[in-house]
Amino acid sequence: ANQGIGKAIAKILAQEGASLALCARNGEKLQQVAEEFRADGIEVLTQKCDVANEAEVESFFAAVAERFGKVDILVNNAGIGIFAPVAEMSLEQWDDVIRTNVTGVFNGCRAALPFLKARGGGWIINISSLASANAFAGGAAYCASKAGVNAFSDALMQEVRHEGIRVTVALPGSVDTEFSGRTPDGSDWRLSPDDVAQTILGLFSHPPRSLPSRVEIRPARPPRKG
């Protein structure tokens, strides 16, 4: 939640009255974000957490339970990208991508489900990528991880939909963020983090009978090819 899409989603939910529980691996940057939110009068709990680490995720949710007593919405946004040809990628790099992008989603969902079931429903939002369906050379680990998030989300949705828990996987296209070490360039064609956040916010206006289980978010006018 300390930058990009995660920060934008947190902010827009807070503007709608949500209390925030935020985690990230970079604890120092997370505290800076928390100070920004608190300056705007937003109630926020923060805790340094590696979502790939089961114990750290459990500790985070224990802190959430102590502070707020419940969970209404879970957004799994943490993700990394390590891009290299398969022949040049180490097992450690592969594991880091899969554990963060897929196991991290599993850890978050498993920890949140008891809270959502106790309140009789809620919402889980898993952030994937259009790269899950549009593989590219050098992106084998990342593309596979996001395809895994899609399949996991679809299966989980079917497991919990009758308990009032709605699961949505969101697939953004090109977003102008700091992801994978990039520097945002203010591109006028890429999506902004706020565009993605606005789409996520719109999900919550759907009536209970409606389940938007997969949402693709594309730039409206990307550069023409050829």
Salt bridges, closest charged atoms under 4 A:
GLU36 OE1 - LYS7 NZ 3.02
GLU43 OE2 - ARG67 NE 3.54
GLU54 OE2 - ARG110 NH2 2.46
ASP72 OD2 - LYS70 NZ 3.57
ASP72 OD1 - ARG119 NE 2.65
ASP96 OD1 - ARG25 NH1 3.93
ASP154 OD2 - ARG214 NH2 2.53
ASP185 OD2 - ARG190 NH1 3.29
GLU216 OE1 - ARG218 NH2 2.76
